[in-house]
Amino acid sequence: MTVTVALSKSYTSGPDSRTFAEVQLREPTYKEIFLSSIGEPREFQPTQGGAVLLVYPERVDQYLQRICVSPGYEYLHVLNAVDSLRLQNAVCDFFREEPAALRPPMPLSSGSDGTPQE
């Protein structure tokens, strides 16, 4: 799966003065997540007041180095704060599974015409 992150403006970067207004990211692989020991880019930490969601910028950056399809990681250094956070959110979204309650139910079986049967 590849996602396209629309940026708030166009940027020109790199030795070839490439202009871009979006960034394409591919989904991280098992190897990148577990074998490279990057882990998840964010996690909940318990506190006295309840759980707090921590985002690890160094992990987000490690993923961007690996999963940036276009224009390429080497072009991203010029992004402003808003667009940098858009990329951070896109990386983190790869690690969020849709809750089962929001997924359409899967039919257990189907009739000869393909209609779901319960």
For each residue, the residues with C-beta under 8 A, 3 or more apart:
1: 26 27
2: 24 25 26 27 69
3: 24 25 27 90 93 94
4: 22 23 24 25
5: 22 23 24 25 86 87 90
6: 21 22 86
7: 10 11 20 21 22 23 79 83 86
8: 80 82 83 86
9: 21 80 83
10: 7 19 20 21
11: 7 19 20 21 75 78 79 83
12: 17 18 19 78
13: 17 18 20 71 75 76 77 78
14: 17 18 71 72 74 75
15:
16:
17: 12 13 14
18: 12 13 14 71 75
19: 10 11 12
20: 7 10 11 13 23 70 71 75
21: 6 7 9 10 11
22: 4 5 6 7
23: 4 5 7 20 68 70 71 76 87 90
24: 2 3 4 5 68 69 70
25: 2 3 4 5 64 67 68 69 87 90 91 94
26: 1 2 67 69
27: 1 2 3 67 94
28: 32 33 38 63 66 67 94
29: 32 33
30: 33 34 35
31: 34 35 36
32: 28 29 35 36 38 63 66 67
33: 28 29 30 36 38 39 40
34: 30 31 37 39
35: 30 31 32
36: 31 32 33 62 66
37: 34
38: 28 32 33 41 59 62 63
39: 33 34 59
40: 33 43 59 95
41: 38 55 56 59 60 63 88 91 92 95
42: 53 54 55 56 92 95
43: 40 53 54 56
44: 51 52 53 54
45: 51 52 53 54
46: 50 51 52
47: 50 51 52
48:
49: 52
50: 46 47
51: 44 45 46 47
52: 44 45 46 47 49
53: 42 43 44 45
54: 42 43 44 45
55: 41 42 60 88 92
56: 41 42 43 59 60
57: 60 61 88
58: 61 62
59: 38 39 40 41 56 62 63
60: 41 55 56 57 63 64 87 88 91 92
61: 57 58 64 65
62: 36 38 58 59 65 66
63: 28 32 38 41 59 60 66 67 91
64: 25 60 61 67 68 73 76 87 91
65: 61 62 68 73
66: 28 32 36 62 63
67: 25 26 27 28 32 63 64 91
68: 23 24 25 64 65 71 72 73 76
69: 2 24 25 26
70: 20 23 24
71: 13 14 18 20 23 68 75
72: 14 68 75
73: 64 65 68 76
74: 14 77
75: 11 13 14 18 20 71 72 78
76: 13 23 64 68 73 79 84 87
77: 13 74
78: 11 12 13 75
79: 7 11 76 83 84 87
80: 8 9 83 84
81: 84 85
82: 8 85 86
83: 7 8 9 11 79 80 86 87
84: 76 79 80 81 87 88
85: 81 82 88 89
86: 5 6 7 8 82 83 89 90
87: 5 23 25 60 64 76 79 83 84 90 91
88: 41 55 57 60 84 85 91 92
89: 85 86 92 93
90: 3 5 23 25 86 87 93 94
91: 25 41 60 63 64 67 87 88 94 95
92: 41 42 55 60 88 89 95 96
93: 3 89 90 96
94: 3 25 27 28 90 91
95: 40 41 42 91 92
96: 92 93
97:
98: 102 103
99: 102 103
100: 103
101:
102: 98 99
103: 98 99 100
104:
105:
106:
107: 110 116 117 118
108: 116 117 118
109: 116 117
110: 107 114 115 116 117
111: 114 115 116 117
112:
113:
114: 110 111
115: 110 111
116: 107 108 109 110 111
117: 107 108 109 110 111
118: 107 108
